[in-house]
């Protein structure tokens, strides 16, 4: 009888992690993430530590473990970075609005520049030479200039969007704790224009007294989802938008009258011009719904950037930092090098902010934007400024530019200002086919920027220089303006 051969199957068990849930350990912080978390390693295992800075030795408690990394809570800083400062905000750390208040402002600017450089090198495979110093003037690498910061990096936001909740029978308003739906109630935010804070306080109190219920994400019940406030910093005009989970707004007339009177008394130097209701009945984290109606006043407020006037509606995109927006657009105008004879295409034109700046020196500017209300605003803004050499169209840039190309529109300069996801590849391919002399790219995400620059470089363009601008102090975000030229 033949004996059966038994085969032994060797089991491969994953190696145990060097740390356990709840374990307290000491970690050297080596880097900082885009979200502002310190990065440390224990026996090669990565830990992300909120509130820790590079160069610090920290005692941390492990709070979450994954296969490749973990998260830890900062228990104690054993060796402090020279860049650490005391946050000014009393709820910093609980509120998710800021990530970098514990890092000096000079340190924030240096870190943001390095973040841009790292992404250009790692993702874009670009040769970065740093800054335009005389010693490397002969190099063909990309120049990344120092970040342009603010003289006063506080109270810069002209728009507030706050979720509404209920606590102990009253309404609360603020920002979510990181990674949760728990609202941190606050009456003052140090990065918001003070007028936004005051109007939100009034709405919270008055709506609460009138018994208007807050929306509950868990049950999809309740009414008031968000309060949105815009302030025209130059015009001193205010807009209030109430985002509701239904069209019926109880006691709407009384609510409007009381809010108007409250603003007249508490904000006498500002004029409330518009109170709108936006209806959003979907189970979603998206702020606005498709329907907006004016409860009182006008459909828009007005503001200025430099000498250009803008009408701003409830849902239209408008840069939230007016001081740095002027810096950004002046640099965009410089990069386009317009002489008055050029045709420009402004993809993702919004309400025409960049388009109208460029129209001052261009022969013709074509703008494209997917949001119909924004295009209406852009056309209105052109009329407001007496500009006659612009044309705005509704649609996706990746769809319209190929049609314009077939129609014989040849652009000397193309400007792109995409959302965080970057440009659609088909749009980049169309830009390559259209062969403009210059491409000016405005980016709010260094990673997708680097990806898109690589595609354009492979298509015959050369990245000349990058100018980061700090549009959002104390956050992990950085805006960049990039000049590319055709190699042909």
C-alpha positions as CSV (number, residue, x, y, z in Angstrom):
1,X,0.0,0.0,0.0
2,X,1.4,3.4,-1.0
3,X,1.6,5.9,1.7
4,X,-0.1,9.2,1.0
5,X,2.3,12.1,1.0
6,X,1.3,14.9,3.3
7,X,2.1,18.4,2.1
8,X,2.8,21.0,4.7
9,X,1.4,24.4,3.7
10,X,3.4,27.2,5.3
11,X,1.2,30.0,6.6
12,X,2.4,33.6,6.1
13,X,1.3,35.6,9.0
14,X,1.8,39.4,8.9
15,X,4.5,40.7,11.1
16,X,3.3,42.3,14.3
17,X,3.2,46.0,14.3
18,X,5.8,47.7,16.5
19,X,3.2,49.7,18.4
20,X,-0.2,48.8,20.0
21,X,-3.5,50.6,20.3
22,X,-3.3,52.9,23.3
23,X,0.5,52.5,23.7
24,X,2.4,55.6,24.8
25,X,5.8,56.1,23.1
26,X,8.4,58.7,22.2
27,X,8.6,59.8,18.6
28,X,10.9,62.0,16.7
29,X,8.8,64.2,14.3
30,X,10.4,64.3,10.9
31,X,7.9,66.1,8.6
32,X,4.5,67.7,8.3
33,X,1.6,66.6,6.2
34,X,-0.7,68.6,3.9
35,X,-3.3,68.4,6.8
36,X,-0.8,69.8,9.3
37,X,-0.1,66.5,11.1
38,X,3.4,65.8,12.3
39,X,5.0,62.6,10.8
40,X,7.1,60.3,13.0
41,X,8.3,56.7,12.8
42,X,8.7,53.9,15.3
43,X,10.9,51.1,13.9
44,X,9.9,52.2,10.4
45,X,6.2,52.4,11.1
46,X,4.7,55.8,10.4
47,X,2.6,57.7,13.0
48,X,0.7,60.8,12.2
49,X,0.6,63.1,15.2
50,X,-1.8,66.1,15.2
51,X,-0.2,69.2,16.7
52,X,3.4,68.1,16.5
53,X,6.1,69.9,14.5
54,X,9.2,68.8,12.6
55,X,12.3,68.7,14.9
56,X,10.3,67.9,18.0
57,X,10.6,64.9,20.3
58,X,7.1,64.0,21.4
59,X,5.4,61.6,23.8
60,X,2.3,60.3,22.0
61,X,-0.5,57.9,22.6
62,X,-1.5,55.6,19.7
63,X,-5.2,56.1,18.9
64,X,-5.7,54.3,15.6
65,X,-3.8,51.6,13.7
66,X,-3.8,50.6,10.0
67,X,-1.6,48.1,8.2
68,X,0.9,50.8,7.0
69,X,0.4,53.7,9.4
70,X,-1.2,54.9,12.5
71,X,-2.5,58.0,14.2
72,X,-1.5,59.2,17.6
73,X,-2.5,61.9,20.1
74,X,0.2,64.4,21.3
75,X,0.6,63.9,25.0
76,X,3.7,66.0,25.7
77,X,6.4,67.8,23.7
78,X,9.7,66.7,25.2
79,X,11.8,68.8,22.8
80,X,10.2,71.9,21.3
81,X,10.6,73.3,17.8
82,X,11.8,76.9,17.6
83,X,8.9,77.5,15.2
84,X,6.2,76.6,17.8
85,X,4.0,79.4,18.9
86,X,0.9,79.6,21.2
87,X,-2.3,79.5,19.1
88,X,-4.4,82.6,19.5
89,X,-7.7,80.9,19.0
90,X,-9.3,79.4,22.2
91,X,-10.8,76.5,20.3
92,X,-7.8,75.7,18.1
93,X,-7.3,71.9,18.1
94,X,-11.0,71.2,18.6
95,X,-12.2,73.2,15.5
96,X,-11.2,71.9,12.1
97,X,-11.0,75.4,10.5
98,X,-7.2,75.9,11.0
99,X,-4.3,73.4,11.0
100,X,-1.2,75.5,11.5
101,X,-1.8,78.1,14.2
102,X,0.8,76.4,16.4
103,X,3.5,77.0,13.7
104,X,4.9,80.5,13.4
105,X,3.7,82.4,10.3
106,X,7.2,82.6,8.9
107,X,7.5,78.8,9.4
108,X,4.1,78.3,7.6
109,X,5.4,80.2,4.6
110,X,8.6,78.2,4.4
111,X,6.8,74.9,4.8
112,X,4.3,75.8,2.1
113,X,7.0,76.6,-0.4
114,X,8.7,73.3,0.4
115,X,5.4,71.5,0.0
116,X,5.1,73.0,-3.5
117,X,8.7,72.0,-4.4
118,X,8.3,68.5,-3.1
119,X,5.2,67.9,-5.2
120,X,6.8,69.3,-8.3
121,X,9.8,67.1,-7.9
122,X,8.1,63.9,-6.7
123,X,4.9,63.9,-8.9
124,X,5.8,66.3,-11.7
125,X,9.4,65.0,-12.1
126,X,10.4,68.7,-12.6
127,X,13.9,70.1,-12.1
128,X,13.4,72.8,-9.5
129,X,16.1,75.3,-8.9
130,X,14.4,77.2,-6.1
131,X,14.6,81.0,-6.4
132,X,15.9,83.4,-9.0
133,X,19.3,84.1,-7.4
134,X,22.2,85.3,-9.5
135,X,24.2,82.2,-8.7
136,X,21.9,79.8,-10.6
137,X,20.6,82.2,-13.2
138,X,22.1,80.0,-16.0
139,X,20.1,77.0,-14.9
140,X,17.1,75.8,-16.9
141,X,15.3,74.5,-13.8
142,X,11.9,75.8,-12.6
143,X,12.1,78.8,-10.3
144,X,9.9,78.5,-7.2
145,X,9.8,81.8,-5.5
146,X,9.3,82.4,-1.8
147,X,5.6,82.4,-0.8
148,X,4.0,85.8,-0.8
149,X,2.4,86.1,2.7
150,X,0.2,88.7,4.4
151,X,1.3,91.6,6.6
152,X,-1.6,90.8,8.9
153,X,-2.6,87.1,8.5
154,X,-5.8,87.3,10.5
155,X,-9.4,88.2,9.8
156,X,-8.9,87.8,6.1
157,X,-12.0,85.7,5.0
158,X,-14.8,87.7,3.3
159,X,-17.1,84.6,3.3
160,X,-18.3,82.4,6.2
161,X,-20.1,79.1,5.7
162,X,-21.2,77.6,9.1
163,X,-23.3,74.5,9.9
164,X,-26.2,75.0,12.3
165,X,-27.0,72.6,15.1
166,X,-28.9,72.5,18.4
167,X,-27.7,72.2,22.0
168,X,-29.7,72.6,25.2
169,X,-32.7,74.0,23.4
170,X,-30.8,76.7,21.5
171,X,-29.0,77.0,18.1
172,X,-25.3,76.6,17.8
173,X,-23.1,77.6,14.8
174,X,-19.4,77.1,14.1
175,X,-17.2,74.5,12.4
176,X,-16.9,70.8,12.6
177,X,-14.4,69.0,14.8
178,X,-11.9,67.3,12.5
179,X,-13.3,64.0,11.1
180,X,-16.7,64.4,12.7
181,X,-20.1,66.0,12.5
182,X,-19.8,67.6,16.0
183,X,-20.1,71.4,15.7
184,X,-17.7,73.5,17.8
185,X,-20.0,76.4,18.8
186,X,-18.2,79.8,18.5
187,X,-19.1,83.5,18.4
188,X,-15.8,84.6,17.0
189,X,-13.3,83.2,14.4
190,X,-9.9,84.8,14.1
191,X,-9.7,84.2,10.3
192,X,-13.1,85.6,9.6
193,X,-14.0,89.2,8.9
194,X,-15.6,90.5,12.1
195,X,-18.7,91.4,10.2
196,X,-19.3,87.7,9.3
197,X,-19.0,86.8,13.0
198,X,-21.5,89.5,14.1
199,X,-24.1,88.6,11.5
200,X,-23.9,84.9,12.3
201,X,-24.4,85.7,16.0
202,X,-27.5,87.7,15.2
203,X,-29.0,85.0,12.9
204,X,-28.3,82.2,15.5
205,X,-30.0,84.2,18.3
206,X,-33.0,85.4,16.2
207,X,-33.7,82.0,14.5
208,X,-33.4,80.3,17.8
209,X,-35.9,82.6,19.5
210,X,-38.3,82.1,16.6
211,X,-38.1,78.3,17.0
212,X,-36.7,77.6,13.6
213,X,-35.2,74.0,14.0
214,X,-31.7,73.1,13.0
215,X,-31.1,70.4,10.4
216,X,-30.0,67.0,11.7
217,X,-27.8,65.0,9.3
218,X,-28.5,61.7,11.1
219,X,-32.3,61.9,10.7
220,X,-32.5,64.2,7.7
221,X,-35.0,66.3,9.7
222,X,-35.0,69.9,10.8
223,X,-34.7,72.9,8.6
224,X,-31.8,75.3,8.9
225,X,-28.7,73.6,7.5
226,X,-26.1,76.3,7.0
227,X,-25.7,80.1,7.4
228,X,-23.6,81.7,4.7
229,X,-22.4,85.3,5.0
230,X,-20.5,87.4,2.4
231,X,-19.0,90.8,3.0
232,X,-17.8,93.2,0.4
233,X,-14.7,94.5,2.1
234,X,-14.4,97.6,-0.2
235,X,-18.1,98.2,-0.6
236,X,-19.1,97.4,3.0
237,X,-22.1,95.5,1.7
238,X,-23.4,92.3,3.4
239,X,-25.2,89.2,2.0
240,X,-26.9,86.5,4.1
241,X,-27.9,83.1,2.7
242,X,-30.0,80.7,4.7
243,X,-29.6,77.1,3.4
244,X,-32.7,75.1,4.4
245,X,-33.9,71.5,4.1
246,X,-37.2,72.6,2.4
247,X,-38.9,75.6,0.7
248,X,-41.2,76.5,3.6
249,X,-39.4,78.9,6.0
250,X,-41.7,79.6,9.1
251,X,-42.0,83.2,10.2
252,X,-39.9,84.3,7.3
253,X,-41.1,87.9,7.3
254,X,-40.4,88.3,11.0
255,X,-37.0,86.6,10.7
256,X,-36.1,89.0,7.9
257,X,-37.3,92.1,9.7
258,X,-35.5,91.3,12.9
259,X,-32.2,90.5,11.1
260,X,-32.4,93.8,9.2
261,X,-33.0,95.7,12.4
262,X,-30.2,93.8,14.2
263,X,-27.7,94.7,11.5
264,X,-28.8,98.3,11.5
265,X,-28.1,98.5,15.2
266,X,-25.0,96.3,15.6
267,X,-23.3,97.0,12.2
268,X,-24.1,100.6,11.4
269,X,-21.1,101.1,9.1
270,X,-22.2,98.2,6.8
271,X,-25.3,97.8,4.6
272,X,-27.2,94.5,4.5
273,X,-28.2,94.4,0.8
274,X,-29.4,90.8,0.3
275,X,-31.1,88.0,2.3
276,X,-31.5,84.8,0.3
277,X,-32.8,81.3,0.9
278,X,-31.1,78.3,-0.8
279,X,-33.0,75.0,-0.8
280,X,-31.1,71.8,-0.4
281,X,-33.2,68.8,0.4
282,X,-30.6,66.1,-0.4
283,X,-28.8,63.8,2.0
284,X,-25.4,65.3,1.1
285,X,-22.4,67.2,2.5
286,X,-22.6,69.6,-0.4
287,X,-23.6,73.0,1.0
288,X,-25.9,74.5,-1.7
289,X,-28.9,73.1,-3.5
290,X,-29.9,74.2,-7.0
291,X,-32.7,76.6,-6.0
292,X,-32.1,80.0,-4.6
293,X,-34.7,82.7,-3.9
294,X,-34.3,86.3,-2.7
295,X,-36.2,86.8,0.6
296,X,-35.4,90.5,0.7
297,X,-33.2,93.0,-1.1
298,X,-31.1,92.4,-4.2
299,X,-29.8,89.2,-5.8
300,X,-26.2,90.3,-5.5
301,X,-23.8,92.5,-3.5
302,X,-20.9,94.4,-5.0
303,X,-17.2,94.5,-4.2
304,X,-13.9,95.6,-5.9
305,X,-10.5,94.1,-6.6
306,X,-8.3,96.9,-7.5
307,X,-10.3,99.1,-9.9
308,X,-12.5,96.2,-11.1
309,X,-16.1,96.0,-9.7
310,X,-17.8,92.7,-9.2
311,X,-21.4,91.7,-8.6
312,X,-21.5,88.6,-6.4
313,X,-24.5,86.3,-6.1
314,X,-25.3,83.6,-3.4
315,X,-23.6,80.6,-5.1
316,X,-21.0,82.2,-7.3
317,X,-17.3,81.6,-6.7
318,X,-15.4,84.6,-5.4
319,X,-12.0,84.5,-3.8
320,X,-12.3,84.6,0.0
321,X,-9.1,86.6,0.7
322,X,-9.5,90.0,-1.1
323,X,-6.0,91.3,-0.1
324,X,-4.2,88.3,-1.6
325,X,-6.5,88.0,-4.5
326,X,-5.2,91.4,-5.8
327,X,-1.7,90.1,-5.4
328,X,-2.6,86.9,-7.3
329,X,-4.3,88.6,-10.2
330,X,-1.6,91.3,-10.5
331,X,0.9,88.4,-10.9
332,X,-1.4,86.7,-13.4
333,X,-1.5,89.9,-15.5
334,X,2.3,90.0,-15.4
335,X,2.7,86.4,-16.5
336,X,0.4,86.8,-19.5
337,X,2.6,89.6,-20.8
338,X,-0.3,91.1,-22.7
339,X,0.3,94.0,-25.2
340,X,-3.2,94.6,-26.4
341,X,-3.1,92.3,-29.4
342,X,-3.6,88.9,-27.8
343,X,-6.6,86.6,-27.6
344,X,-7.0,84.9,-24.2
345,X,-9.0,82.0,-23.1
346,X,-9.9,81.9,-19.4
347,X,-10.9,78.3,-18.5
348,X,-12.9,78.0,-15.2
349,X,-13.6,81.7,-15.3
350,X,-16.1,81.9,-12.4
351,X,-17.7,85.3,-12.2
352,X,-15.1,86.7,-14.5
353,X,-12.6,87.9,-11.9
354,X,-9.4,87.0,-13.8
355,X,-11.0,87.6,-17.2
356,X,-11.8,91.2,-16.4
357,X,-8.4,91.9,-15.1
358,X,-6.9,90.5,-18.3
359,X,-9.4,92.3,-20.6
360,X,-7.7,95.6,-19.6
361,X,-4.7,94.6,-21.7
362,X,-6.0,91.9,-24.1
363,X,-7.6,92.2,-27.6
364,X,-10.3,89.6,-26.7
365,X,-11.0,87.3,-23.7
366,X,-13.1,84.2,-23.9
367,X,-14.3,82.8,-20.5
368,X,-15.9,79.4,-19.8
369,X,-17.6,78.3,-16.6
370,X,-19.8,75.3,-15.7
371,X,-22.1,77.2,-13.2
372,X,-24.8,79.1,-15.1
373,X,-25.3,81.7,-12.3
374,X,-21.6,82.5,-12.4
375,X,-21.6,83.1,-16.1
376,X,-24.6,85.5,-15.7
377,X,-22.5,87.3,-13.0
378,X,-19.5,87.4,-15.4
379,X,-21.6,89.0,-18.1
380,X,-23.1,91.4,-15.6
381,X,-19.6,92.3,-14.3
382,X,-18.4,93.0,-17.8
383,X,-21.3,95.5,-18.2
384,X,-20.7,96.9,-14.7
385,X,-17.1,97.8,-15.8
386,X,-17.9,98.9,-19.3
387,X,-15.8,96.0,-20.7
388,X,-16.8,95.1,-24.3
389,X,-14.0,92.7,-25.3
390,X,-15.1,89.6,-23.3
391,X,-17.4,86.7,-24.2
392,X,-18.6,84.2,-21.6
393,X,-20.0,80.7,-22.2
394,X,-21.7,78.1,-20.0
395,X,-20.1,74.6,-20.1
396,X,-17.2,72.4,-19.3
397,X,-13.9,73.8,-20.4
398,X,-12.9,70.3,-21.7
399,X,-16.0,70.4,-24.0
400,X,-16.0,74.0,-25.2
401,X,-12.3,74.5,-26.0
402,X,-12.2,71.8,-28.7
403,X,-15.3,73.4,-30.3
404,X,-13.7,76.8,-30.2
405,X,-10.5,75.4,-31.7
406,X,-12.6,73.9,-34.6
407,X,-14.3,77.2,-35.0
408,X,-11.0,78.8,-35.6
409,X,-10.4,80.6,-32.3
410,X,-6.7,80.7,-31.8
411,X,-5.5,81.6,-28.3
412,X,-2.2,83.4,-27.6
413,X,-2.6,82.8,-23.9
414,X,-4.7,80.2,-22.0
415,X,-5.4,80.7,-18.3
416,X,-6.6,77.8,-16.2
417,X,-7.9,78.0,-12.6
418,X,-9.4,74.6,-11.9
419,X,-10.9,73.1,-8.7
420,X,-8.7,71.0,-6.4
421,X,-9.0,67.9,-8.7
422,X,-7.0,69.8,-11.4
423,X,-7.7,69.9,-15.1
424,X,-9.4,67.2,-17.1
425,X,-6.8,65.4,-19.2
426,X,-8.8,66.1,-22.4
427,X,-8.6,69.8,-21.6
428,X,-4.8,69.6,-21.3
429,X,-4.6,67.7,-24.6
430,X,-6.7,70.4,-26.3
431,X,-4.3,73.1,-24.8
432,X,-1.4,71.2,-26.3
433,X,-3.1,71.0,-29.7
434,X,-4.0,74.7,-29.6
435,X,-0.3,75.6,-29.0
436,X,-0.7,79.0,-27.2
437,X,2.5,81.0,-26.6
438,X,1.8,81.0,-22.8
439,X,-0.2,79.0,-20.3
440,X,-0.9,80.6,-16.9
441,X,-2.0,78.0,-14.4
442,X,-3.7,79.0,-11.1
443,X,-3.7,76.1,-8.7
444,X,-5.0,75.4,-5.2
445,X,-3.6,71.9,-5.0
446,X,0.2,71.3,-5.4
447,X,-0.3,67.6,-6.1
448,X,-2.7,67.9,-9.1
449,X,-0.8,70.9,-10.3
450,X,2.4,68.8,-10.5
451,X,0.5,66.1,-12.4
452,X,-0.9,68.5,-14.9
453,X,2.4,70.3,-15.4
454,X,4.0,67.0,-16.3
455,X,1.4,66.4,-19.0
456,X,1.9,69.9,-20.4
457,X,5.7,69.6,-20.3
458,X,5.4,66.3,-22.2
459,X,3.2,68.1,-24.8
460,X,5.8,70.8,-25.6
461,X,5.5,73.4,-22.8
462,X,8.2,74.5,-20.4
463,X,7.5,75.5,-16.8
464,X,9.4,78.8,-16.2
465,X,8.4,79.8,-12.7
466,X,6.1,79.2,-9.8
467,X,4.8,82.0,-7.5
468,X,3.1,80.6,-4.4
469,X,0.7,83.0,-2.6
470,X,-0.7,82.4,0.9
471,X,-4.4,82.8,0.4
472,X,-5.3,80.9,3.5
473,X,-3.0,81.7,6.5
474,X,-3.0,79.1,9.3
475,X,-4.3,76.4,7.0
476,X,-2.5,73.7,5.1
477,X,-3.6,75.2,1.7
478,X,-1.4,77.2,-0.7
479,X,-2.3,78.8,-4.0
480,X,0.2,78.9,-6.8
481,X,0.5,80.8,-10.0
482,X,2.6,79.2,-12.8
483,X,4.0,80.5,-16.0
484,X,4.5,78.0,-18.9
485,X,5.8,78.9,-22.4
486,X,5.6,76.9,-25.6
487,X,8.9,75.4,-26.6
488,X,8.0,75.8,-30.3
